[in-house]
Amino acid sequence: MFNDFSVCGRATRDPYYQEDANGVQTALFTLANEVTYKGKKQVSYVPVVFWGKNAQRIHENITKGTLLIVSGRLSIQTTRLNDKEYQQKCQLIGRDFSILSGHKTNRVEEPMLSIERAITDDSIDFNQGVD
């Protein structure tokens, strides 16, 4: 069966990271995915878990507000509460991730040097290397 899930969003908090007595590493966080549907913004909050080396990488590189894409498989756990009620827990088991940008800020950063100022005809020696 095919179970491949990818989502893009921002980490809602710093990941919770732990390493157990057996050396198994776990990183847990929630990804906020915002979409626009019929002109209205909707946010889905996706619980994500990474294991092993990728859990360590998540711990070292992801903080609240980081924009990233996570790929993995969708896991849905069903718990029977009583004869008529069930509870389902959905979680993305992360396989890999790509960081798109760091922490979200409200300020606009100016470019370090505009292209127009950086390269002009006056700054290039067209005769260099000509004998």
Rosetta constraint file for C-alpha pairs under 8 A:
AtomPair CA 3 CA 73 HARMONIC 5.45 0.50
AtomPair CA 3 CA 74 HARMONIC 6.62 0.50
AtomPair CA 4 CA 71 HARMONIC 7.23 0.50
AtomPair CA 4 CA 72 HARMONIC 5.76 0.50
AtomPair CA 4 CA 73 HARMONIC 4.95 0.50
AtomPair CA 4 CA 74 HARMONIC 7.08 0.50
AtomPair CA 5 CA 71 HARMONIC 5.64 0.50
AtomPair CA 5 CA 72 HARMONIC 5.39 0.50
AtomPair CA 5 CA 73 HARMONIC 5.38 0.50
AtomPair CA 5 CA 74 HARMONIC 6.26 0.50
AtomPair CA 5 CA 92 HARMONIC 7.64 0.50
AtomPair CA 6 CA 69 HARMONIC 6.86 0.50
AtomPair CA 6 CA 70 HARMONIC 5.52 0.50
AtomPair CA 6 CA 71 HARMONIC 4.21 0.50
AtomPair CA 6 CA 72 HARMONIC 6.44 0.50
AtomPair CA 7 CA 33 HARMONIC 7.20 0.50
AtomPair CA 7 CA 69 HARMONIC 5.61 0.50
AtomPair CA 7 CA 70 HARMONIC 5.53 0.50
AtomPair CA 7 CA 71 HARMONIC 6.66 0.50
AtomPair CA 8 CA 31 HARMONIC 7.78 0.50
AtomPair CA 8 CA 33 HARMONIC 6.12 0.50
AtomPair CA 8 CA 67 HARMONIC 7.32 0.50
AtomPair CA 8 CA 68 HARMONIC 5.71 0.50
AtomPair CA 8 CA 69 HARMONIC 4.28 0.50
AtomPair CA 8 CA 70 HARMONIC 6.46 0.50
AtomPair CA 9 CA 31 HARMONIC 5.52 0.50
AtomPair CA 9 CA 32 HARMONIC 5.09 0.50
AtomPair CA 9 CA 33 HARMONIC 4.46 0.50
AtomPair CA 9 CA 34 HARMONIC 7.00 0.50
AtomPair CA 9 CA 67 HARMONIC 5.50 0.50
AtomPair CA 9 CA 68 HARMONIC 5.78 0.50
AtomPair CA 9 CA 69 HARMONIC 6.62 0.50
AtomPair CA 10 CA 31 HARMONIC 5.34 0.50
AtomPair CA 10 CA 32 HARMONIC 5.25 0.50
AtomPair CA 10 CA 33 HARMONIC 6.91 0.50
AtomPair CA 10 CA 64 HARMONIC 7.44 0.50
AtomPair CA 10 CA 65 HARMONIC 5.19 0.50
AtomPair CA 10 CA 66 HARMONIC 5.22 0.50
AtomPair CA 10 CA 67 HARMONIC 4.36 0.50
AtomPair CA 10 CA 68 HARMONIC 6.31 0.50
AtomPair CA 11 CA 15 HARMONIC 7.95 0.50
AtomPair CA 11 CA 29 HARMONIC 6.78 0.50
AtomPair CA 11 CA 30 HARMONIC 5.78 0.50
AtomPair CA 11 CA 31 HARMONIC 4.65 0.50
AtomPair CA 11 CA 32 HARMONIC 6.35 0.50
AtomPair CA 11 CA 62 HARMONIC 7.57 0.50
AtomPair CA 11 CA 63 HARMONIC 6.78 0.50
AtomPair CA 11 CA 64 HARMONIC 5.07 0.50
AtomPair CA 11 CA 65 HARMONIC 5.11 0.50
AtomPair CA 11 CA 66 HARMONIC 5.52 0.50
AtomPair CA 11 CA 67 HARMONIC 6.75 0.50
AtomPair CA 11 CA 68 HARMONIC 7.86 0.50
AtomPair CA 12 CA 29 HARMONIC 7.34 0.50
AtomPair CA 12 CA 30 HARMONIC 5.68 0.50
AtomPair CA 12 CA 31 HARMONIC 5.96 0.50
AtomPair CA 12 CA 32 HARMONIC 6.30 0.50
AtomPair CA 12 CA 64 HARMONIC 5.35 0.50
AtomPair CA 12 CA 65 HARMONIC 6.14 0.50
AtomPair CA 13 CA 29 HARMONIC 6.75 0.50
AtomPair CA 13 CA 30 HARMONIC 7.13 0.50
AtomPair CA 13 CA 63 HARMONIC 6.50 0.50
AtomPair CA 13 CA 64 HARMONIC 4.07 0.50
AtomPair CA 13 CA 65 HARMONIC 7.08 0.50
AtomPair CA 14 CA 29 HARMONIC 6.98 0.50
AtomPair CA 14 CA 62 HARMONIC 6.74 0.50
AtomPair CA 14 CA 63 HARMONIC 4.47 0.50
AtomPair CA 14 CA 64 HARMONIC 4.69 0.50
AtomPair CA 15 CA 27 HARMONIC 5.99 0.50
AtomPair CA 15 CA 28 HARMONIC 5.37 0.50
AtomPair CA 15 CA 29 HARMONIC 4.68 0.50
AtomPair CA 15 CA 30 HARMONIC 7.98 0.50
AtomPair CA 15 CA 58 HARMONIC 7.35 0.50
AtomPair CA 15 CA 59 HARMONIC 6.25 0.50
AtomPair CA 15 CA 62 HARMONIC 7.02 0.50
AtomPair CA 15 CA 63 HARMONIC 6.81 0.50
AtomPair CA 15 CA 64 HARMONIC 7.81 0.50
AtomPair CA 16 CA 27 HARMONIC 5.49 0.50
AtomPair CA 16 CA 28 HARMONIC 5.07 0.50
AtomPair CA 16 CA 29 HARMONIC 6.35 0.50
AtomPair CA 16 CA 59 HARMONIC 7.71 0.50
AtomPair CA 17 CA 25 HARMONIC 7.38 0.50
AtomPair CA 17 CA 26 HARMONIC 5.66 0.50
AtomPair CA 17 CA 27 HARMONIC 4.41 0.50
AtomPair CA 17 CA 28 HARMONIC 6.52 0.50
AtomPair CA 17 CA 55 HARMONIC 7.40 0.50
AtomPair CA 17 CA 56 HARMONIC 7.86 0.50
AtomPair CA 17 CA 59 HARMONIC 6.22 0.50
AtomPair CA 18 CA 25 HARMONIC 5.83 0.50
AtomPair CA 18 CA 26 HARMONIC 5.44 0.50
AtomPair CA 18 CA 27 HARMONIC 6.67 0.50
AtomPair CA 19 CA 23 HARMONIC 5.57 0.50
AtomPair CA 19 CA 24 HARMONIC 5.37 0.50
AtomPair CA 19 CA 25 HARMONIC 4.35 0.50
AtomPair CA 19 CA 26 HARMONIC 6.32 0.50
AtomPair CA 20 CA 24 HARMONIC 5.45 0.50
AtomPair CA 20 CA 25 HARMONIC 6.72 0.50
AtomPair CA 24 CA 51 HARMONIC 7.33 0.50
AtomPair CA 24 CA 52 HARMONIC 6.14 0.50
AtomPair CA 25 CA 51 HARMONIC 5.55 0.50
AtomPair CA 25 CA 52 HARMONIC 4.82 0.50
AtomPair CA 25 CA 53 HARMONIC 7.23 0.50
AtomPair CA 25 CA 55 HARMONIC 5.95 0.50
AtomPair CA 25 CA 56 HARMONIC 6.76 0.50
AtomPair CA 26 CA 49 HARMONIC 6.99 0.50
AtomPair CA 26 CA 50 HARMONIC 5.77 0.50
AtomPair CA 26 CA 51 HARMONIC 4.70 0.50
AtomPair CA 26 CA 52 HARMONIC 6.51 0.50
AtomPair CA 26 CA 55 HARMONIC 5.29 0.50
AtomPair CA 26 CA 56 HARMONIC 7.65 0.50
AtomPair CA 27 CA 49 HARMONIC 5.65 0.50
AtomPair CA 27 CA 50 HARMONIC 5.17 0.50
AtomPair CA 27 CA 51 HARMONIC 6.55 0.50
AtomPair CA 27 CA 55 HARMONIC 4.79 0.50
AtomPair CA 27 CA 56 HARMONIC 7.31 0.50
AtomPair CA 27 CA 58 HARMONIC 6.75 0.50
AtomPair CA 27 CA 59 HARMONIC 6.59 0.50
AtomPair CA 28 CA 47 HARMONIC 7.48 0.50
AtomPair CA 28 CA 48 HARMONIC 5.78 0.50
AtomPair CA 28 CA 49 HARMONIC 4.59 0.50
AtomPair CA 28 CA 50 HARMONIC 6.62 0.50
AtomPair CA 29 CA 47 HARMONIC 6.10 0.50
AtomPair CA 29 CA 48 HARMONIC 5.46 0.50
AtomPair CA 29 CA 49 HARMONIC 6.69 0.50
AtomPair CA 30 CA 45 HARMONIC 6.27 0.50
AtomPair CA 30 CA 46 HARMONIC 5.44 0.50
AtomPair CA 30 CA 47 HARMONIC 4.45 0.50
AtomPair CA 30 CA 48 HARMONIC 5.73 0.50
AtomPair CA 31 CA 45 HARMONIC 5.64 0.50
AtomPair CA 31 CA 46 HARMONIC 5.08 0.50
AtomPair CA 31 CA 47 HARMONIC 6.43 0.50
AtomPair CA 31 CA 48 HARMONIC 7.04 0.50
AtomPair CA 32 CA 43 HARMONIC 6.37 0.50
AtomPair CA 32 CA 44 HARMONIC 5.79 0.50
AtomPair CA 32 CA 45 HARMONIC 4.65 0.50
AtomPair CA 32 CA 46 HARMONIC 6.42 0.50
AtomPair CA 33 CA 43 HARMONIC 5.49 0.50
AtomPair CA 33 CA 44 HARMONIC 5.18 0.50
AtomPair CA 33 CA 45 HARMONIC 6.32 0.50
AtomPair CA 33 CA 46 HARMONIC 7.49 0.50
AtomPair CA 34 CA 41 HARMONIC 6.65 0.50
AtomPair CA 34 CA 42 HARMONIC 5.64 0.50
AtomPair CA 34 CA 43 HARMONIC 4.39 0.50
AtomPair CA 34 CA 44 HARMONIC 6.48 0.50
AtomPair CA 35 CA 41 HARMONIC 5.70 0.50
AtomPair CA 35 CA 42 HARMONIC 5.39 0.50
AtomPair CA 35 CA 43 HARMONIC 6.44 0.50
AtomPair CA 36 CA 40 HARMONIC 5.27 0.50
AtomPair CA 36 CA 41 HARMONIC 4.38 0.50
AtomPair CA 36 CA 42 HARMONIC 6.01 0.50
AtomPair CA 37 CA 41 HARMONIC 6.39 0.50
AtomPair CA 37 CA 42 HARMONIC 7.04 0.50
AtomPair CA 46 CA 90 HARMONIC 7.99 0.50
AtomPair CA 46 CA 91 HARMONIC 6.80 0.50
AtomPair CA 46 CA 92 HARMONIC 7.07 0.50
AtomPair CA 47 CA 90 HARMONIC 7.32 0.50
AtomPair CA 47 CA 91 HARMONIC 5.08 0.50
AtomPair CA 47 CA 92 HARMONIC 6.14 0.50
AtomPair CA 48 CA 91 HARMONIC 5.77 0.50
AtomPair CA 48 CA 92 HARMONIC 4.71 0.50
AtomPair CA 48 CA 93 HARMONIC 6.03 0.50
AtomPair CA 48 CA 94 HARMONIC 6.44 0.50
AtomPair CA 49 CA 55 HARMONIC 7.89 0.50
AtomPair CA 49 CA 91 HARMONIC 7.32 0.50
AtomPair CA 49 CA 92 HARMONIC 6.36 0.50
AtomPair CA 49 CA 93 HARMONIC 5.20 0.50
AtomPair CA 49 CA 94 HARMONIC 5.80 0.50
AtomPair CA 50 CA 54 HARMONIC 6.13 0.50
AtomPair CA 50 CA 55 HARMONIC 4.80 0.50
AtomPair CA 50 CA 58 HARMONIC 7.74 0.50
AtomPair CA 50 CA 93 HARMONIC 6.19 0.50
AtomPair CA 50 CA 94 HARMONIC 5.00 0.50
AtomPair CA 50 CA 95 HARMONIC 7.09 0.50
AtomPair CA 51 CA 55 HARMONIC 4.90 0.50
AtomPair CA 51 CA 94 HARMONIC 7.76 0.50
AtomPair CA 52 CA 56 HARMONIC 6.76 0.50
AtomPair CA 53 CA 57 HARMONIC 6.36 0.50
AtomPair CA 54 CA 58 HARMONIC 6.05 0.50
AtomPair CA 54 CA 95 HARMONIC 7.75 0.50
AtomPair CA 54 CA 96 HARMONIC 7.15 0.50
AtomPair CA 55 CA 59 HARMONIC 6.17 0.50
AtomPair CA 56 CA 60 HARMONIC 6.24 0.50
AtomPair CA 57 CA 61 HARMONIC 6.04 0.50
AtomPair CA 58 CA 62 HARMONIC 5.35 0.50
AtomPair CA 62 CA 66 HARMONIC 6.05 0.50
AtomPair CA 63 CA 102 HARMONIC 7.99 0.50
AtomPair CA 63 CA 103 HARMONIC 6.99 0.50
AtomPair CA 64 CA 103 HARMONIC 6.61 0.50
AtomPair CA 65 CA 102 HARMONIC 6.99 0.50
AtomPair CA 65 CA 103 HARMONIC 4.44 0.50
AtomPair CA 65 CA 104 HARMONIC 5.24 0.50
AtomPair CA 66 CA 99 HARMONIC 7.35 0.50
AtomPair CA 66 CA 100 HARMONIC 7.79 0.50
AtomPair CA 66 CA 101 HARMONIC 6.07 0.50
AtomPair CA 66 CA 102 HARMONIC 4.64 0.50
AtomPair CA 66 CA 103 HARMONIC 4.57 0.50
AtomPair CA 66 CA 104 HARMONIC 6.64 0.50
AtomPair CA 67 CA 99 HARMONIC 6.17 0.50
AtomPair CA 67 CA 100 HARMONIC 5.38 0.50
AtomPair CA 67 CA 101 HARMONIC 5.18 0.50
AtomPair CA 67 CA 102 HARMONIC 6.28 0.50
AtomPair CA 67 CA 103 HARMONIC 7.21 0.50
AtomPair CA 67 CA 104 HARMONIC 7.74 0.50
AtomPair CA 68 CA 97 HARMONIC 6.82 0.50
AtomPair CA 68 CA 98 HARMONIC 5.53 0.50
AtomPair CA 68 CA 99 HARMONIC 4.35 0.50
AtomPair CA 68 CA 100 HARMONIC 5.08 0.50
AtomPair CA 68 CA 101 HARMONIC 7.02 0.50
AtomPair CA 69 CA 97 HARMONIC 5.49 0.50
AtomPair CA 69 CA 98 HARMONIC 5.26 0.50
AtomPair CA 69 CA 99 HARMONIC 6.59 0.50
AtomPair CA 69 CA 100 HARMONIC 7.32 0.50
AtomPair CA 70 CA 94 HARMONIC 6.42 0.50
AtomPair CA 70 CA 95 HARMONIC 7.59 0.50
AtomPair CA 70 CA 96 HARMONIC 6.07 0.50
AtomPair CA 70 CA 97 HARMONIC 4.42 0.50
AtomPair CA 70 CA 98 HARMONIC 6.71 0.50
AtomPair CA 71 CA 94 HARMONIC 5.79 0.50
AtomPair CA 71 CA 95 HARMONIC 5.75 0.50
AtomPair CA 71 CA 96 HARMONIC 5.50 0.50
AtomPair CA 71 CA 97 HARMONIC 6.14 0.50
AtomPair CA 72 CA 92 HARMONIC 6.38 0.50
AtomPair CA 72 CA 93 HARMONIC 5.47 0.50
AtomPair CA 72 CA 94 HARMONIC 4.40 0.50
AtomPair CA 72 CA 95 HARMONIC 4.53 0.50
AtomPair CA 72 CA 96 HARMONIC 6.73 0.50
AtomPair CA 73 CA 92 HARMONIC 5.80 0.50
AtomPair CA 73 CA 93 HARMONIC 5.32 0.50
AtomPair CA 73 CA 94 HARMONIC 6.74 0.50
AtomPair CA 73 CA 95 HARMONIC 7.53 0.50
AtomPair CA 74 CA 90 HARMONIC 7.13 0.50
AtomPair CA 74 CA 91 HARMONIC 5.99 0.50
AtomPair CA 74 CA 92 HARMONIC 4.75 0.50
AtomPair CA 74 CA 93 HARMONIC 6.21 0.50
AtomPair CA 75 CA 90 HARMONIC 5.75 0.50
AtomPair CA 75 CA 91 HARMONIC 5.22 0.50
AtomPair CA 75 CA 92 HARMONIC 6.10 0.50
AtomPair CA 75 CA 93 HARMONIC 6.73 0.50
AtomPair CA 76 CA 88 HARMONIC 6.52 0.50
AtomPair CA 76 CA 89 HARMONIC 5.51 0.50
AtomPair CA 76 CA 90 HARMONIC 4.45 0.50
AtomPair CA 76 CA 91 HARMONIC 6.41 0.50
AtomPair CA 77 CA 88 HARMONIC 5.54 0.50
AtomPair CA 77 CA 89 HARMONIC 5.11 0.50
AtomPair CA 77 CA 90 HARMONIC 6.51 0.50
AtomPair CA 78 CA 86 HARMONIC 6.63 0.50
AtomPair CA 78 CA 87 HARMONIC 5.67 0.50
AtomPair CA 78 CA 88 HARMONIC 4.46 0.50
AtomPair CA 78 CA 89 HARMONIC 6.51 0.50
AtomPair CA 79 CA 86 HARMONIC 5.59 0.50
AtomPair CA 79 CA 87 HARMONIC 5.13 0.50
AtomPair CA 79 CA 88 HARMONIC 6.31 0.50
AtomPair CA 80 CA 85 HARMONIC 6.31 0.50
AtomPair CA 80 CA 86 HARMONIC 4.46 0.50
AtomPair CA 80 CA 87 HARMONIC 6.38 0.50
AtomPair CA 81 CA 85 HARMONIC 5.39 0.50
AtomPair CA 81 CA 86 HARMONIC 5.26 0.50
AtomPair CA 81 CA 87 HARMONIC 6.72 0.50
AtomPair CA 82 CA 86 HARMONIC 7.13 0.50
AtomPair CA 113 CA 117 HARMONIC 6.87 0.50
AtomPair CA 113 CA 118 HARMONIC 6.41 0.50
AtomPair CA 114 CA 118 HARMONIC 6.12 0.50
AtomPair CA 115 CA 119 HARMONIC 6.15 0.50
AtomPair CA 116 CA 120 HARMONIC 6.75 0.50
AtomPair CA 119 CA 123 HARMONIC 6.44 0.50
AtomPair CA 119 CA 124 HARMONIC 7.63 0.50
AtomPair CA 120 CA 124 HARMONIC 6.85 0.50
